[in-house]
Amino acid sequence: MSVRIETGSNFASVSFDNLTIHTSYKTVIGFENVDGRFVRENAWGPTTGKHMNAIDGGSNLAKAARLPSAEFEKRLADVLKKHGLSN
């Protein structure tokens, strides 16, 4: 397994296998896998918003496609379980 980690100011992306997880501060705000790119709605502030824009481009269309937190958390849990990264 190959692991790649990229970091910036309070932002990190970790990639392995076919999964990339994006975090702002210590919160997962997006992930990408073979099914696509998924970003949660911004419930925080402008810095996290900038991190989200870096993931999905920040267009009005991209922002409209962001997932409510509950739906995002469910999809994330399913993906983590699929990769053997959760109980």
Summary of the structure (lengths in Angstrom):
residues: 87
radius of gyration: 12.4
end to end distance: 20.4
largest distance: 35.8
contacts: 215
relative contact order: 0.15
helix: 34%
strand: 36%
